[in-house]
């Protein structure tokens, strides 16, 4: 994930985005981390507009775009709040809006909902899916939660234990729009059984390596 974001350099190989090599961070990739990475001295509105200011947009245009994404992530009324005044879910909504406001080609999400309680996590999953279904941006999403992977993704790549390699690439052929009740269907259970077995094998291998 960090290599795709341009934060680390690969020892071998390369990453291409629309045929162009990734050599560092850029506005064509938006990233949301697991930890809350908002600027504590900026309001919700100013956090969302931070990248737009770096791109040289004026206050009026930044405000218009920020207001649009405030609405999309359900934070209207909290524009002037600072991060310390927000719940974890609201902070991640702000981080997601900040990434989307720059209109990146690819959205990189590194366990973005991992620190949230189960109910908030489920709501954030539905929020992100709704945004994806409207915009159809490419999203690279890292998660250790099997249910989350199946519910969110059209493809799930399972990695091996050390050294990390792509073990399997599974197409998730579940219809859109997706509703949370899908998690109780036989089709969902079939994917879960397969992925659980794939990951269980690697978990056992990792435990044996550490023994």
N, C-alpha and C positions, 0 to 999 in steps of 0.2 A: 504493500500500500504506500509506504513512504517513498519507494523508488518511483512508482507511478506518479506520485505527487511532486516528484523532483526534489525531495528533501534529502534523499540518500542516492548515492551513485552505485550502479550495479558493478560487481566484480567481473561479470561476463554478460554478454547479451545486451539488448537495448530495448527500450520501450518506444513505440511509435504511436502517435495520435494523428489520425488522418494523414498518415504517411510521413509525418515530421517527427524527428527524434525528440524525446523529452530530455532536456539538459538541465532543468531547474524548475522551480515553482513558476506558475503562470496563471493568468486569469481564465484560461481555458479549462482549468480544473479547480473545482471547489471542494474543500475538505471540511468534514465535521468529525471531531474527535470524541472519544468516550467521556473525557473530562470536560468540564465546562470551561471553554477557552474564550469567553467574552472579555472585553476590556472593562474592568470594574468601574473605571471613571467615566464611561460613556453610557448614555441611556440606551434603551432598546432601539429606538429610532436611529441613534447615531452609530450604534454597533452595526446595524443592518446596512447603513450607508457608508461604512468605513472604506470598503473596497471601491465604492463608486467615487469617493473623494480622491483616492489614490489614482484613479483613472482620469481625473481632471473634470468630472462633472460638477456643475454649479449647484448651489444650495437648493434652488427650486426643483431641478431635475432629480437630485438626490432625495429630496423630500417626497416627490411624487412616487418614485420607485419604492422607497422604504415603506410608504403608506400602503402601496399595493401588496407588498409581502407581509406586512403586519396583518392585513386583512386575511391573506391566504393561510397564515398559520394560526389564526384565531387569537391574536393579541391586541385587538383594538381596545383602547382604553388604558393600555399599559405602555404606550409609546414613550412616556417621560420617566418611566421607572428605571432604576439602576439594577444591575444583576443581583445584588445582595437582597433586593426586595422581591425577587422572583423565586418560585419553586424550581426544582430541578427540571421538571418537564417544560416549564415556560422558558428556562434558560436554553434548553436544547431546541425549542421552537425558534428562539431568536437566532441561535447558531445556524440552524437550517435555513432560515430566511436570509441571513447574511451570505451564506454560500450561494443560494439561488439568485440573489439580487444581482450578482455579477454576470448572470446568464452563462454559466460555464457549459462546455460541451459534455463534460463528464463530472459526475458528482461522486466523491470518494467519502464513504462513511465507515469509520473505524469503530465498531461496536458503539454506535451513538446512543443506544437506549440501555446499555448494560448497567448503568448506575440507577436506573429508575425502578420504582415499584411496579409490580406486575400489571396493575390496572392502567397506570400512566403509560407504561411501555406498549400495551395493546392499543391504546388510543393513538400513540405516536406512530405506530405501524400503519394504522388506518389513514392517518393524516398524510404520511409520506406516500403511501400507495395512491391516494387520491390525487396528489400532486403529480406523481409519475404518470398516472392514467391520463391526465390532462396534457402534460408536456412531452412525455415519451423521451426524456433524457436518458442517456446511458448512466447507470448507477453501479458502482462497484462497492459492495456491502460486505464487511467482515463481521461475522457473528459466531459465537460458540453455541447458540441456541438453535436446535434443530427445527423446532416449530416455527421460529422466526424466519429461518432460511427458506423453508418451504412456502410459507405464507407470502413472503416478500418477493421471492425471486422467480424468474423464468428459467434460470440455469443455476445449479448449485455445484460448485467445484469443491471437492473434498481433498484435503491435503494429508500427506503421510506424516508419520512421526519423523523426528530428526534423521537425516536432513529433510526439510520440508519440500515436497514435490507434489504436483497435482496427481492425485491417485485416480480420481474419476470425475467426469463432467456429466451431470445428470440434468436432462431437460425436465422442467416442471410444467406439465401440460394441464394446468388448471385455468379455468376461464376467468376473464376480467369483465366487470369489476369484481374484486374479491371482498367477501363479507366475512366477519369473524366466525360465523357459524360454519364456514368451510372447514375449520380445524377439527370438526367432529365427523366429517364424512369418511366413508370407506376409502375413497381415492387418496385423501390426505394421509390416512393411516398407512396405506401401502407405501407411500413415499417415506413416511417416518420410519417404518420398519426397515426399509432398505438402507437409509442413511444412518440409522442407529447402529446397524451391523457394521457398516463401513467404518464408522468412527470408533466403535468399540474395539475393533481389531487394532487400530492405530493407538488407542489409549493403552491397551495391554502392552503393545510394543514399547511405547514411551516409558511405561512403568518398569518394564524389564531392563531397559537401557539405564534407568536411574538406580537400579538395585545394586 
